[in-house]
């Protein structure tokens, strides 16, 4: 039996990158998985759907469900959780992975861009966490399982360290940090765990332009003491642990997975 056998998980932004790796890892560990993706009739939406359906095929159609949902819309999040519970009978794990970043000089950031980043990164995590939390509390507890539910937020090293040019992103991730800490105290009597994973530089599609530019890649690597980019699979391994029964006494923590990037010592 896998570490997550008998559990049902919803993973937002799961059609690529870290979300995809987590979905596949959860499936391999025995979980039933709701593979969320951003849908739509445009080219990106069609591509996301195809990717999500491929992940479902890999996990097995009987154990996975692809579901389109814009996490910035509460009603869509509710529909996604309801569909997952109807299909699989319950919900045990929620992974808040969906996120965006927009590079912009702070003095030039328009209201709509600021709002979009907050809506997806912070409000989306709020909606998923609240709706999942309600489901955790109302459903019957599983005999022999201490935790009533697990919430894993994919945050960033920038929940703590500045990143000029990406102020909205940093602020949204700082909000995720405090959401995690505050809710750890709130959820503890209910035996619901919530933790953050803070990736550093990871080899995902969002960093593809850096990986393909020798100079930019060299600059990035110079700031990573471990000397390489992380992989989505490494983030997924940590997510499996935080979603498993092995982490029941852990809540409210941020786990940096960044090759010591956040601890970089200045050289002058």
ABEGO torsion letter per residue (X at the ends): XBAABGBBBBBBGAABEAAAAAAAAAAAAGBBBBBBBBBEABAAAAAAAAAAAAAAAAAEAAABBBBBBBAABAAAAAAAAAAAAAAAGBBABBBBABBBBBBBBAAABBAAAAAAAAAAAAAAAAAAAAAAAAAAAABBBBBGBABAEBBBBBBBAAAABBBBGAAAAAAAAAAAAAAAAAAAAAAAAAGBBBBBBBBBBBBBAAAAAAAABAAAAAAAAAABAAGBBBBAAAAAAAAAAAABAAAAABBGBBBBBAGGAAABBBAX
